[in-house]
Structures are given as structure tokens and as C-alpha cells.
Amino acid sequence: MTRTVLILAAVGALAACGGPEGKAWYDEGDANYDALKAAHDACVAKGGTYQVKPGGDSTHLGDYVCQGATGSGVKDK
């Protein structure tokens, strides 16, 4: 019984972990063609370039960033 409770507590703690922005990677969804095209087009319309974050996973939509766009709130490094 105690072992089960500890396992469930560990799973719950891990499930609450998020990325640097405080969100889990799966909150943004998969980086499929339609999602990437929509995000890319929106970024380009703002004058930016849409690309994977350094060290990011190209299969997760949350690992992409719009660099250099006006009003994006993201500063180029």
C-alpha cells in the first residue's frame, strides 16, 4: 500500500513538471504540417523567422520560436 502511494505521488509530481515557460511540452501539441504552416505564416507576417529553439525538439510545437518579429515579445540573442 505504501509503495503504491509513493509511486502515485512520484507520477503526480512528474506530471506537474513543465518546461522553462512553466508549461508541459505537450500543452502546445505536435508539430504537424498544418500547425507549423499556420505558426510560420503568422510569424512571417510579423516580420520574423520561425525556427526551433536551441536544444528544442522539432516534433513539439512548443519548442519553436518566432525570432525578430515585431510585437512578439521575444528578443533575439
Secondary structure, 3 states (H helix, E strand, C coil): CHHHHHHHHHHHHHHHCCCCCCCCHHHCCECCHHHHHHHHHHHHHCCCEEEECCCCCCCEHHHEEEECCCCCCCCCC
